[in-house]
Amino acid sequence: MLTAPSLAEKRNNDGPCRGCASERARARHSRDNRIALRAPAGNMLDATVSTVGWLRRRVCALRAYTFSGSNISRSRSPMNFWNQMSNPDTHSQRPRILAVVTFFPVPADQGDPLRVLALLLALQAVTDLHVVAVKRRDTTSEHEQELRDKLSDSRVYVCELDRPDVLSTRSGRLIRGAFRGVPAWVYSNSSRDASRRIKEVGGNCETIVLIGEAAALHIPAVRGQKIIWDKANVISASISENRHRLTSRFERLKATVTAGPAKRFERRALEAVSSVWVTSAEDAERLRRTFGREADAVIPSSVEVPKTPQVASTEGSSEIYWMSSFKYPPNWDGLVRLLRALEKIDPQGEVRLRVAGYGATEAQRAHLVSERRVDYIGFVDDIADSASGVLAAVVPLWAGAGVKLKTLTLLALGLPIFATSAAMEGLPEDLAICVEDEPEEMARALLRAVRNGINDNSDAASNRLSTMAEHFSISSFNSNVYRAMQFGDLS
């Protein structure tokens, strides 16, 4: 049963409603407020009038959130909200955006935080940006301050991860995910603190931008606004395509268990969001094929692209550079497959691998140290310096989807790269000097390069950087984001 709002609520709602554009409407609502304030308790007629006025104001407030592509109204109005922004450089006139980040972007030690930070910086440049960012387990106060310094023109709310309990263990997440239709790994980023903050801040924002797959866990906290989901991966399609390629039995089992919940999770999220962005045309096709949903924008990830190569190929070197995060299973799986193939094709150990990366377990470190052809250097602060003196780089990735930041990073150094089709997804294949999808063929190509050289001159490296600058630089990324949000090209 509807009841009249409390006197305090009526007073808080006094004055023009944000959904009323005309003087006549504002006058009507002012009258409604006066009637509401005069209504004596127990007077049923006045209470009814009060309730009608209160509901009318709520309807107009709801209209304020209704614009082209929103999850309230999907009509394609020519008067799109974004085009009403008269001057993007005037902060008070910028649209207010709330970005939800479930992978803390500092430190930028792997692909996910690099894309997250690039998107936040792009949004900060042209919007009144508010950011809800969930900590990692190892986030420090220095990391928090670094993010606030980078987003100095934005309001940043740092939120705590949920405290560990029986449901946050690996088995607990699997069980909960199976029942609720959510991939188990998503729960490792869960934060009730973030959901509360989204409810508090989101009501004053026109648009919510969910950055990354796990951010969709917070959709229930969103009320009425347009929702944009920036997806680095179509999870369920990627799992289906890649699980048979995994060499680890445990990883294959985990992929099998995760496939069903992942698809249910993505389907529910896609039904709730207004727009979805992906990183490659291949991922857009996966989205269409799996869910019948067209991607609203394809926005490739990006890196800083220097004008000249930072690292030149060193002819006569027998070292090949590998760089990636050990925390992503396909990265480790690809490295192990390449090492096995090299043992078969190159038993003399002519090809050597210089391995840099973040997040290796004790078992992985022990494995690499025991490999006679591997120089394991671990996490590095300066990638260019750590790659000095190598012949080329290699990206042996046989699983995953979307544009790979590890590939972009190595290309931006200026090094020639050997890669798989998966590693080159979304990129022109001629950026790599060799693309091979069989581990043994990749090993043979590396052995030929070590024996015969690759003749990668400065012109070839400059041409690669030119292509990178045009399509995969920060500037091109910003332009893609602004077009997707209908700001036009403001970069």
Number of C-alpha atoms within 10 A of each C-alpha: 2 8 9 21 15 11 13 10 11 18 14 10 16 18 16 18 19 15 18 18 12 10 10 10 16 18 14 17 22 18 15 23 23 16 16 26 17 13 19 12 9 8 9 12 11 18 20 16 16 24 18 16 21 20 15 16 25 16 13 17 15 15 16 17 24 21 22 19 19 22 21 18 16 13 12 11 11 9 10 13 18 15 12 12 16 10 11 16 12 12 15 11 15 19 19 19 24 27 28 29 28 30 19 25 27 22 16 13 17 20 20 18 19 18 23 24 21 18 21 22 18 19 22 20 19 23 22 21 23 25 24 24 24 26 24 17 11 8 15 13 9 11 16 19 13 15 19 17 11 14 19 12 16 20 15 18 18 19 21 18 19 17 9 9 8 9 15 19 14 13 12 15 20 23 17 16 23 18 10 13 20 26 28 25 16 18 22 20 22 21 20 16 15 26 20 14 17 26 15 12 16 25 17 13 19 20 22 27 24 25 25 20 21 22 25 28 20 20 18 12 18 19 16 20 23 26 26 25 25 24 23 25 22 25 22 23 20 18 22 13 12 16 21 15 13 19 14 14 11 10 16 17 12 15 21 15 17 22 21 18 21 24 21 16 22 22 15 14 20 19 12 20 21 22 22 23 23 25 25 24 19 17 26 23 17 22 23 13 12 14 16 10 16 15 20 16 20 21 25 25 28 27 22 15 24 16 12 14 19 17 23 21 26 18 17 15 17 22 24 24 23 21 25 24 20 21 14 12 14 23 20 18 20 20 23 17 19 22 22 14 19 25 15 13 17 17 10 10 14 14 23 22 21 20 21 21 19 15 16 17 11 8 9 13 15 12 13 18 14 12 13 10 19 19 17 19 14 17 18 14 8 8 17 18 11 18 26 16 18 22 25 31 27 26 26 29 24 23 22 23 25 26 28 25 21 19 24 23 20 23 23 29 22 27 31 27 23 24 24 24 17 20 28 23 20 20 22 10 15 10 22 21 15 16 23 17 15 14 23 20 16 22 24 18 15 28 20 12 20 21 13 11 18 18 12 17 11 14 9 16 23 16 13 20 24 18 15 23 20 13 16 24 22 21 18 21 22 22 18 23 23 18 14 18 17 13 18 14 13 14 15
